[in-house]
Amino acid sequence: MGDTEPQTAGGKVLWHFTMSLDGFVAGPDHDMDWMMTGVSSRPGLIEEYVETTGAVLGGRDGWDHFPDAGSVYGGAWDGPVFVLTHHPEDATPADRVTFLNCDPAEAVRIGLEAAGGKNLEVFSPSIGRQLLELGLIDEIDLHIAPVLLGEGIRLYDNPGGEPIRLHRVGEGDPTSVVNVRYRPTTTAKIPTERASDI
């Protein structure tokens, strides 16, 4: 299966992340260094999202670890950022950032209005999960990176919850499995004297 079709600016609510193959969108303590080396994307991908994104909705945990609205898409994107928090009073003000203390559905309404017909991108696993449960996610837009993190912050974590069925966007059977195949970049060498025992 090839890459997905380019994203369009259709006033959608996108739950958008680069994710490790084992389902993490950040390492422990919101570490993102794993995305800086050994991960590449198709040419023009960043520009595609810069053009189609009208506003960003994130959570307080992510904001407290990366409090820079100017870093979205490497600084190429310029637009309103909304941070959903129960404690806006102790948040440090920042240009283009509005701290919201409301329910997630109201945050989506505010974000879509600010997006001006473009997409609202959700950069929070916990907010995305709540919006999914409310039926307010139009698409889950993932870029699966060829890395296994083993721990960190999962895209979707809902112990005891019911499975959420999804349909793949694009041509073909929307319920078909996505097949990927990778090789480790390093492999252990079996000592010669032990190889004959196997």
The 8 nearest C-alpha neighbors of each residue, nearest first, counted from 0:
[[1, 2, 178, 177, 179, 3, 176, 171],
 [2, 0, 3, 4, 177, 178, 179, 169],
 [1, 3, 4, 0, 41, 5, 142, 169],
 [4, 2, 5, 1, 169, 168, 6, 0],
 [3, 5, 6, 2, 169, 168, 7, 1],
 [6, 4, 3, 7, 47, 44, 2, 48],
 [7, 5, 4, 47, 8, 48, 51, 3],
 [6, 8, 9, 51, 5, 47, 118, 117],
 [9, 7, 51, 117, 118, 10, 52, 6],
 [8, 10, 11, 117, 7, 118, 116, 51],
 [9, 11, 118, 117, 116, 8, 111, 12],
 [12, 10, 118, 9, 137, 13, 119, 117],
 [11, 13, 119, 137, 136, 118, 120, 138],
 [14, 12, 120, 138, 15, 139, 121, 11],
 [15, 13, 121, 139, 140, 120, 127, 138],
 [14, 16, 140, 13, 141, 121, 139, 122],
 [17, 15, 141, 18, 142, 24, 140, 14],
 [16, 18, 142, 141, 143, 24, 144, 19],
 [19, 17, 24, 143, 23, 144, 22, 16],
 [20, 18, 144, 23, 22, 21, 146, 143],
 [19, 21, 22, 147, 146, 143, 144, 145],
 [22, 20, 19, 147, 23, 148, 149, 146],
 [21, 23, 19, 20, 153, 18, 154, 24],
 [22, 24, 153, 19, 152, 18, 25, 154],
 [25, 23, 18, 154, 153, 152, 17, 19],
 [26, 24, 29, 152, 23, 30, 31, 151],
 [25, 27, 151, 30, 29, 152, 150, 31],
 [26, 28, 151, 29, 30, 150, 152, 25],
 [27, 29, 30, 26, 151, 25, 152, 64],
 [30, 28, 25, 26, 27, 31, 64, 61],
 [31, 29, 26, 28, 25, 27, 32, 33],
 [30, 32, 33, 25, 34, 26, 29, 35],
 [33, 31, 34, 35, 30, 36, 26, 25],
 [32, 34, 31, 35, 36, 30, 26, 146],
 [35, 33, 32, 31, 36, 38, 37, 144],
 [36, 34, 32, 33, 38, 37, 31, 39],
 [37, 35, 38, 34, 33, 32, 39, 146],
 [36, 38, 39, 35, 34, 33, 145, 146],
 [39, 37, 36, 34, 144, 35, 145, 40],
 [38, 40, 37, 41, 144, 36, 34, 35],
 [41, 39, 42, 44, 38, 142, 43, 45],
 [40, 42, 44, 43, 39, 2, 45, 142],
 [43, 41, 44, 40, 45, 46, 39, 47],
 [42, 44, 46, 45, 47, 41, 40, 48],
 [43, 45, 47, 46, 42, 41, 48, 40],
 [46, 44, 47, 48, 43, 49, 72, 42],
 [45, 47, 49, 43, 44, 48, 50, 75],
 [48, 46, 44, 45, 50, 49, 43, 51],
 [49, 47, 51, 50, 45, 46, 52, 44],
 [48, 50, 46, 76, 47, 52, 51, 45],
 [51, 49, 48, 47, 52, 46, 8, 76],
 [50, 52, 8, 48, 117, 49, 7, 118],
 [53, 51, 118, 117, 49, 48, 54, 50],
 [52, 54, 114, 117, 118, 119, 115, 78],
 [55, 53, 114, 119, 79, 52, 78, 80],
 [54, 56, 80, 120, 119, 121, 81, 57],
 [57, 55, 81, 121, 82, 80, 120, 122],
 [58, 56, 122, 82, 123, 121, 81, 83],
 [59, 57, 83, 82, 123, 60, 61, 62],
 [58, 60, 62, 84, 61, 63, 82, 83],
 [61, 59, 63, 62, 58, 64, 29, 57],
 [60, 62, 64, 59, 63, 58, 65, 57],
 [61, 63, 66, 59, 65, 64, 60, 58],
 [62, 64, 60, 61, 66, 65, 59, 90],
 [63, 65, 61, 62, 66, 60, 29, 28],
 [64, 66, 62, 63, 67, 61, 68, 70],
 [67, 65, 62, 63, 64, 68, 61, 93],
 [66, 68, 69, 70, 65, 62, 93, 71],
 [69, 67, 70, 71, 66, 80, 96, 95],
 [68, 70, 74, 67, 71, 77, 76, 73],
 [69, 71, 74, 73, 68, 67, 72, 75],
 [72, 70, 74, 73, 69, 76, 68, 75],
 [73, 71, 74, 75, 76, 70, 45, 49],
 [72, 74, 70, 71, 75, 76, 69, 45],
 [73, 75, 70, 69, 71, 72, 76, 77],
 [76, 74, 73, 72, 77, 49, 71, 70],
 [77, 75, 49, 74, 72, 71, 78, 69],
 [78, 76, 75, 69, 79, 74, 71, 49],
 [77, 79, 54, 53, 76, 80, 95, 55],
 [78, 80, 95, 54, 96, 55, 81, 113],
 [81, 79, 96, 55, 54, 56, 95, 97],
 [82, 80, 56, 97, 96, 98, 55, 57],
 [83, 81, 98, 57, 58, 56, 99, 59],
 [82, 84, 99, 58, 98, 100, 59, 57],
 [85, 83, 86, 100, 59, 87, 99, 82],
 [84, 86, 100, 87, 83, 101, 99, 59],
 [87, 85, 84, 88, 89, 100, 90, 98],
 [88, 86, 90, 89, 98, 84, 85, 100],
 [87, 89, 86, 90, 91, 98, 85, 84],
 [88, 90, 87, 86, 91, 92, 85, 84],
 [91, 89, 87, 88, 92, 86, 98, 63],
 [90, 92, 93, 89, 88, 87, 66, 63],
 [93, 91, 90, 94, 96, 97, 98, 89],
 [94, 92, 96, 95, 91, 68, 67, 97],
 [93, 95, 96, 92, 68, 97, 69, 79],
 [94, 96, 79, 80, 93, 97, 78, 68],
 [97, 95, 80, 93, 94, 81, 79, 98],
 [98, 96, 81, 82, 99, 80, 95, 79],
 [97, 99, 82, 87, 81, 83, 96, 84],
 [100, 98, 83, 101, 82, 84, 97, 87],
 [99, 101, 85, 84, 83, 87, 98, 86],
 [102, 100, 99, 105, 103, 106, 83, 85],
 [101, 103, 105, 104, 106, 100, 83, 99],
 [104, 102, 106, 105, 107, 101, 130, 126],
 [105, 103, 107, 106, 102, 108, 130, 135],
 [104, 106, 108, 107, 103, 102, 109, 101],
 [107, 105, 103, 109, 104, 108, 110, 102],
 [108, 106, 110, 104, 105, 109, 111, 103],
 [107, 109, 105, 111, 106, 110, 112, 104],
 [110, 108, 106, 112, 107, 111, 105, 113],
 [109, 111, 107, 113, 112, 108, 106, 114],
 [112, 110, 114, 108, 113, 109, 119, 107],
 [111, 113, 109, 110, 114, 115, 108, 116],
 [112, 114, 110, 115, 111, 109, 54, 53],
 [115, 113, 53, 54, 111, 117, 112, 116],
 [114, 116, 113, 117, 112, 53, 111, 10],
 [117, 115, 10, 114, 9, 118, 8, 111],
 [118, 116, 10, 8, 53, 114, 52, 9],
 [119, 117, 10, 11, 52, 53, 8, 12],
 [118, 120, 12, 54, 55, 111, 53, 13],
 [121, 119, 13, 55, 14, 12, 56, 118],
 [120, 122, 14, 56, 123, 13, 57, 55],
 [123, 121, 57, 56, 15, 120, 14, 124],
 [124, 122, 57, 126, 125, 58, 121, 127],
 [123, 125, 127, 154, 126, 128, 155, 122],
 [126, 124, 128, 127, 123, 129, 155, 58],
 [127, 125, 129, 123, 128, 124, 130, 58],
 [126, 128, 130, 124, 125, 129, 123, 14],
 [129, 127, 131, 125, 126, 130, 124, 132],
 [130, 128, 126, 132, 131, 127, 133, 125],
 [131, 129, 133, 135, 127, 132, 128, 136],
 [130, 132, 128, 134, 136, 133, 129, 135],
 [131, 133, 129, 130, 134, 128, 135, 127],
 [134, 132, 130, 131, 135, 129, 104, 136],
 [135, 133, 131, 132, 136, 130, 137, 129],
 [134, 136, 130, 133, 131, 137, 12, 104],
 [137, 135, 131, 12, 138, 134, 130, 13],
 [138, 136, 12, 11, 13, 135, 139, 134],
 [139, 137, 13, 136, 140, 14, 12, 11],
 [138, 140, 14, 13, 15, 141, 137, 136],
 [139, 141, 15, 14, 138, 13, 16, 142],
 [142, 140, 16, 17, 15, 143, 139, 18],
 [141, 143, 17, 18, 144, 16, 140, 40],
 [144, 142, 18, 19, 17, 20, 141, 145],
 [143, 145, 19, 146, 18, 20, 38, 142],
 [146, 144, 20, 19, 143, 38, 147, 181],
 [145, 147, 19, 144, 20, 148, 21, 33],
 [148, 146, 21, 20, 19, 149, 145, 23],
 [149, 147, 150, 146, 19, 26, 21, 23],
 [150, 148, 147, 21, 151, 23, 26, 22],
 [151, 149, 148, 26, 27, 152, 23, 153],
 [150, 152, 26, 27, 25, 23, 153, 149],
 [151, 153, 25, 23, 24, 26, 27, 154],
 [154, 152, 23, 155, 22, 24, 156, 151],
 [155, 153, 124, 24, 23, 22, 152, 156],
 [156, 154, 153, 124, 157, 128, 125, 22],
 [155, 157, 153, 158, 154, 128, 125, 124],
 [156, 158, 160, 159, 155, 128, 161, 162],
 [159, 157, 160, 156, 161, 155, 162, 153],
 [158, 160, 157, 161, 162, 156, 163, 155],
 [161, 159, 157, 158, 162, 163, 156, 132],
 [160, 162, 163, 159, 157, 158, 164, 132],
 [163, 161, 164, 160, 157, 159, 165, 158],
 [162, 164, 161, 165, 160, 131, 132, 166],
 [165, 163, 162, 166, 174, 161, 167, 173],
 [164, 166, 163, 167, 174, 173, 139, 168],
 [167, 165, 173, 174, 168, 164, 175, 172],
 [166, 168, 173, 174, 169, 165, 175, 172],
 [167, 169, 166, 173, 170, 3, 138, 4],
 [170, 168, 167, 171, 3, 4, 173, 172],
 [169, 171, 172, 168, 173, 167, 3, 4],
 [170, 172, 173, 169, 175, 167, 174, 168],
 [171, 173, 175, 174, 170, 167, 166, 169],
 [174, 172, 167, 166, 175, 171, 168, 169],
 [175, 173, 172, 166, 167, 176, 165, 171],
 [176, 174, 172, 173, 177, 167, 171, 166],
 [175, 177, 178, 174, 173, 167, 172, 179],
 [178, 176, 175, 179, 0, 167, 174, 173],
 [177, 179, 176, 180, 0, 175, 1, 181],
 [178, 180, 177, 181, 0, 20, 176, 143],
 [181, 179, 178, 182, 145, 177, 183, 20],
 [180, 182, 183, 179, 145, 184, 146, 20],
 [181, 183, 184, 180, 185, 145, 186, 146],
 [184, 182, 185, 186, 181, 146, 145, 147],
 [185, 183, 182, 186, 181, 146, 145, 37],
 [186, 184, 183, 187, 182, 188, 181, 146],
 [185, 187, 188, 183, 184, 182, 189, 190],
 [186, 188, 189, 185, 190, 183, 184, 191],
 [187, 189, 190, 186, 191, 185, 194, 193],
 [188, 190, 194, 191, 187, 193, 192, 186],
 [191, 189, 193, 192, 194, 188, 187, 195],
 [192, 190, 194, 193, 189, 195, 188, 196],
 [191, 193, 190, 194, 195, 196, 189, 197],
 [194, 192, 196, 190, 191, 195, 189, 197],
 [193, 195, 191, 196, 197, 192, 189, 190],
 [196, 194, 193, 197, 192, 191, 190, 189],
 [197, 195, 193, 194, 192, 191, 190, 189],
 [196, 195, 194, 193, 189, 192, 191, 190]]
